[in-house]
Amino acid sequence: MINSSAQLPDLSAMIEERAAAVRACAMLRILANEDRLLILCKLMQGRKNVGELEQQLGIRQPTLSQQLTVLREEKLVSTERQGKYIYYSLASPEAIQIMLTLFNLYCQDSGLQAARNSHDTTPFIDNLFERSRRTSGGAASR
């Protein structure tokens, strides 16, 4: 028998918290791939086509296309066709916020302070890319 004086848990709040946790986990799963993270870093600088991303990141075109498809399906990036080129740009405010947070957490070098203050993410991308190359032994192919 249930004691009527005992307060029942707020199930709606628990459901909302669970839904938020599910969304956060989904976003983190997407960002947990090194190539996708690097792509998002480069797109923080502005829209880019596949050729530009391939040249700047050193990720081979088949891998790049596969990862861009994942990012597009998850609505983190959007596309715009201009002539024979498709340009990719960030489309998710959540992804932008997370990338800025990563910038603040992992790019704390004193030389980056001015860039952080101006919201210029170029040093963040360069720093992350260099760290990635060092940890993968400098290999550009994946």
Secondary structure, DSSP 8 states (H G I E B T S, - for coil): ---TTS----HHHHHHHHHHHHHHHHHHHHHTSHHHHHHHHHHTT--EEHHHHHHHH---HHHHHHHHHHHHHTTSEEEEEETTEEEEEE--HHHHHHHHHHHHHH---GGGHHHHHHT--HHHHHHHHHHHHHHTTT----
